[in-house]
Amino acid sequence: MADLLDMGGYGFYVWLSYAVFFAVLAIDYVAPRLRRRSVLREVAAQARRQQRRSSGAAP
């Protein structure tokens, strides 16, 4: 088991590389979903403002 973790002295680099890869993969998965929520909220707010303007302009 220790040999697997040590990997001939390169274990730290190898496992750190895996950790960075999976962290970037997770961020790459989550970031667009968070951005989508933000954009949907902005679009909904803009639609409400536009609806208020159009209903207020015509009596």
DSSP file (Angstrom, degrees, kcal/mol; ACC not computed):
  #  RESIDUE AA STRUCTURE BP1 BP2  ACC     N-H-->O    O-->H-N    N-H-->O    O-->H-N    TCO  KAPPA ALPHA  PHI   PSI    X-CA   Y-CA   Z-CA
    1    1 A M     >        0   0    0      0, 0.0     4,-1.9     0, 0.0     5,-0.2   0.000 360.0 360.0 360.0 -40.7    0.0    0.0    0.0
    2    2 A A  H  >  +     0   0    0      1,-0.2     4,-2.6     2,-0.2     5,-0.2   0.874 360.0  54.5 -64.2 -36.1    2.8    2.4    0.8
    3    3 A D  H  > S+     0   0    0      1,-0.2     4,-2.6     2,-0.2     5,-0.3   0.878 105.9  52.9 -64.8 -36.3    4.4    1.7   -2.6
    4    4 A L  H  4 S+     0   0    0      1,-0.2    -1,-0.2     2,-0.2    -2,-0.2   0.920 114.1  41.5 -64.3 -43.0    1.2    2.7   -4.3
    5    5 A L  H  < S+     0   0    0     -4,-1.9    -2,-0.2     1,-0.2    10,-0.2   0.856 118.5  45.6 -73.1 -34.6    1.1    6.0   -2.4
    6    6 A D  H ><>S-     0   0    0     -4,-2.6     5,-2.5    -5,-0.2     3,-0.7   0.874  81.6-166.7 -77.6 -38.3    4.8    6.7   -2.8
    7    7 A M  G ><5S-     0   0    0     -4,-2.6     3,-1.4     1,-0.3    -3,-0.1   0.892  72.9 -50.7  49.8  49.7    5.0    5.7   -6.5
    8    8 A G  G 3 5S-     0   0    0     -5,-0.3    -1,-0.3     1,-0.3    -5,-0.1   0.793 110.1 -49.1  66.1  29.1    8.8    5.6   -6.6
    9    9 A G  G < 5S+     0   0    0     -3,-0.7    -1,-0.3     0, 0.0     3,-0.2   0.343 130.2  87.9  93.6  -6.9    9.2    9.0   -5.0
   10   10 A Y  T <>5 +     0   0    0     -3,-1.4     4,-2.6    -4,-0.4    -3,-0.2   0.272  51.2 107.4-105.7  10.4    6.7   10.7   -7.3
   11   11 A G  H  ><S+     0   0    0     -5,-2.5     4,-3.1     1,-0.2     5,-0.4   0.883  75.4  53.7 -57.8 -44.0    3.6   10.1   -5.3
   12   12 A F  H  > S+     0   0    0     -6,-0.2     4,-2.2     1,-0.2    -1,-0.2   0.938 113.2  43.3 -58.7 -47.1    3.2   13.6   -4.0
   13   13 A Y  H  > S+     0   0    0      2,-0.2     4,-2.2    -4,-0.2    -2,-0.2   0.919 116.2  47.8 -64.2 -44.5    3.3   15.0   -7.6
   14   14 A V  H  X S+     0   0    0     -4,-2.6     4,-2.2     2,-0.2    -2,-0.2   0.951 115.8  42.0 -64.6 -50.2    1.0   12.3   -9.0
   15   15 A W  H  X S+     0   0    0     -4,-3.1     4,-2.4     1,-0.2    -1,-0.2   0.859 114.1  52.5 -69.0 -34.0   -1.6   12.5   -6.3
   16   16 A L  H  X S+     0   0    0     -4,-2.2     4,-2.6    -5,-0.4    -1,-0.2   0.896 108.4  51.6 -65.2 -38.8   -1.5   16.3   -6.3
   17   17 A S  H  X S+     0   0    0     -4,-2.2     4,-2.5     2,-0.2    -2,-0.2   0.918 110.3  48.2 -62.9 -43.7   -2.0   16.2  -10.1
   18   18 A Y  H  X S+     0   0    0     -4,-2.2     4,-2.6     2,-0.2     5,-0.2   0.919 111.7  50.2 -61.2 -43.5   -5.1   13.9   -9.6
   19   19 A A  H  X S+     0   0    0     -4,-2.4     4,-2.2     1,-0.2    -2,-0.2   0.919 112.2  46.4 -62.9 -44.3   -6.5   16.3   -6.9
   20   20 A V  H  X S+     0   0    0     -4,-2.6     4,-2.6     2,-0.2     5,-0.2   0.908 111.7  52.6 -64.9 -41.6   -6.0   19.3   -9.1
   21   21 A F  H  X S+     0   0    0     -4,-2.5     4,-2.4     1,-0.2    -2,-0.2   0.943 112.4  43.5 -59.0 -49.3   -7.6   17.6  -12.0
   22   22 A F  H  X S+     0   0    0     -4,-2.6     4,-2.3     2,-0.2    -1,-0.2   0.838 112.4  53.4 -69.7 -31.7  -10.7   16.5  -10.1
   23   23 A A  H  X S+     0   0    0     -4,-2.2     4,-2.4    -5,-0.2    -1,-0.2   0.930 111.8  44.9 -65.8 -44.3  -11.0   20.0   -8.5
   24   24 A V  H  X S+     0   0    0     -4,-2.6     4,-2.7     2,-0.2    -2,-0.2   0.890 112.0  53.0 -65.6 -39.1  -10.9   21.6  -11.9
   25   25 A L  H  X S+     0   0    0     -4,-2.4     4,-1.2    -5,-0.2    -1,-0.2   0.910 110.4  47.3 -61.3 -43.4  -13.4   19.1  -13.2
   26   26 A A  H  X S+     0   0    0     -4,-2.3     4,-2.4     2,-0.2     3,-0.2   0.917 113.4  47.5 -65.1 -43.9  -15.8   19.8  -10.3
   27   27 A I  H  X S+     0   0    0     -4,-2.4     4,-2.7     1,-0.2    -2,-0.2   0.903 109.5  53.9 -63.9 -40.4  -15.5   23.6  -10.8
   28   28 A D  H  < S+     0   0    0     -4,-2.7    -1,-0.2     1,-0.2    -2,-0.2   0.782 112.6  45.0 -64.8 -26.7  -16.0   23.1  -14.6
   29   29 A Y  H  X S+     0   0    0     -4,-1.2     4,-0.5    -3,-0.2    -2,-0.2   0.871 119.7  38.3 -81.6 -40.6  -19.2   21.2  -13.8
   30   30 A V  H  X S+     0   0    0     -4,-2.4     4,-2.1     1,-0.1     3,-0.4   0.871 102.8  67.3 -82.6 -39.6  -20.6   23.6  -11.1
   31   31 A A  H  X S+     0   0    0     -4,-2.7     4,-2.5     1,-0.2     5,-0.2   0.881  99.7  48.1 -56.3 -47.5  -19.6   27.1  -12.5
   32   32 A P  H  > S+     0   0    0      0, 0.0     4,-2.4     0, 0.0    -1,-0.2   0.866 110.9  52.7 -64.0 -32.6  -21.9   27.0  -15.6
   33   33 A R  H  X S+     0   0    0     -4,-0.5     4,-1.8    -3,-0.4    -2,-0.2   0.902 110.8  46.2 -68.6 -39.5  -24.9   25.9  -13.5
   34   34 A L  H  X S+     0   0    0     -4,-2.1     4,-1.9     2,-0.2    -1,-0.2   0.905 113.2  49.8 -66.8 -40.7  -24.3   28.8  -11.0
   35   35 A R  H  X S+     0   0    0     -4,-2.5     4,-2.6    -5,-0.2    -2,-0.2   0.889 107.2  55.1 -64.5 -38.9  -24.0   31.2  -13.9
   36   36 A R  H  X S+     0   0    0     -4,-2.4     4,-2.7     1,-0.2    -1,-0.2   0.912 106.7  50.4 -61.5 -43.6  -27.2   29.9  -15.5
   37   37 A R  H  X S+     0   0    0     -4,-1.8     4,-2.3     1,-0.2    -1,-0.2   0.925 111.5  48.7 -59.2 -44.5  -29.1   30.6  -12.3
   38   38 A S  H  X S+     0   0    0     -4,-1.9     4,-2.3     1,-0.2    -2,-0.2   0.916 112.1  47.8 -62.5 -44.5  -27.7   34.1  -12.2
   39   39 A V  H  X S+     0   0    0     -4,-2.6     4,-2.6     2,-0.2    -1,-0.2   0.901 110.4  52.0 -65.2 -40.9  -28.6   34.8  -15.8
   40   40 A L  H  X S+     0   0    0     -4,-2.7     4,-2.4     1,-0.2    -1,-0.2   0.900 109.9  49.4 -63.0 -40.1  -32.1   33.4  -15.4
   41   41 A R  H  X S+     0   0    0     -4,-2.3     4,-2.4    -5,-0.2    -2,-0.2   0.920 111.5  49.1 -63.4 -42.7  -32.7   35.7  -12.4
   42   42 A E  H  X S+     0   0    0     -4,-2.3     4,-2.3     2,-0.2    -2,-0.2   0.911 112.0  48.2 -62.9 -42.7  -31.4   38.7  -14.4
   43   43 A V  H  X S+     0   0    0     -4,-2.6     4,-2.4     2,-0.2    -1,-0.2   0.905 111.6  49.9 -65.7 -41.5  -33.7   37.8  -17.3
   44   44 A A  H  X S+     0   0    0     -4,-2.4     4,-2.2     2,-0.2    -2,-0.2   0.912 111.8  48.1 -63.7 -42.3  -36.7   37.4  -15.0
   45   45 A A  H  X S+     0   0    0     -4,-2.4     4,-2.4     1,-0.2    -2,-0.2   0.901 111.7  49.8 -64.7 -40.8  -36.0   40.8  -13.4
   46   46 A Q  H  X S+     0   0    0     -4,-2.3     4,-2.5     2,-0.2    -2,-0.2   0.897 110.0  51.0 -65.3 -39.8  -35.6   42.5  -16.7
   47   47 A A  H  X S+     0   0    0     -4,-2.4     4,-2.4     2,-0.2    -2,-0.2   0.898 110.1  49.8 -64.8 -40.3  -38.9   40.9  -17.9
   48   48 A R  H  X S+     0   0    0     -4,-2.2     4,-2.5     2,-0.2    -2,-0.2   0.917 111.8  48.2 -63.7 -42.9  -40.7   42.2  -14.8
   49   49 A R  H  X S+     0   0    0     -4,-2.4     4,-2.3     1,-0.2    -2,-0.2   0.929 113.0  47.9 -62.2 -44.2  -39.3   45.7  -15.3
   50   50 A Q  H  X S+     0   0    0     -4,-2.5     4,-2.3     1,-0.2    -1,-0.2   0.884 111.4  50.4 -65.0 -38.4  -40.3   45.7  -18.9
   51   51 A Q  H  X S+     0   0    0     -4,-2.4     4,-2.4     2,-0.2     5,-0.2   0.905 109.9  50.3 -66.9 -40.7  -43.8   44.5  -18.0
   52   52 A R  H  X S+     0   0    0     -4,-2.5     4,-2.1     2,-0.2    -2,-0.2   0.906 111.0  49.8 -62.4 -41.1  -44.2   47.2  -15.4
   53   53 A R  H  X S+     0   0    0     -4,-2.3     4,-1.7     1,-0.2    -2,-0.2   0.928 113.1  45.3 -63.7 -44.8  -43.1   49.8  -18.0
   54   54 A S  H  X S+     0   0    0     -4,-2.3     4,-1.1     1,-0.2    -2,-0.2   0.867 115.6  45.9 -71.3 -34.2  -45.5   48.6  -20.6
   55   55 A S  H  < S+     0   0    0     -4,-2.4    -1,-0.2     1,-0.2    -2,-0.2   0.815 114.8  48.2 -77.4 -27.9  -48.4   48.3  -18.2
   56   56 A G  H  < S+     0   0    0     -4,-2.1    -2,-0.2    -5,-0.2    -1,-0.2   0.771 107.8  55.2 -79.1 -26.3  -47.7   51.7  -16.7
   57   57 A A  H  < S+     0   0    0     -4,-1.7    -2,-0.2    -5,-0.2    -1,-0.2   0.840 105.0  54.0 -77.2 -33.8  -47.4   53.5  -20.0
   58   58 A A     <        0   0    0     -4,-1.1    -1,-0.2    -5,-0.2     0, 0.0  -0.893 360.0 360.0-107.3 112.0  -50.8   52.5  -21.4
   59   59 A P              0   0    0      0, 0.0    -1,-0.1     0, 0.0    -4,-0.1   0.491 360.0 360.0 -71.7 360.0  -53.7   53.4  -19.0
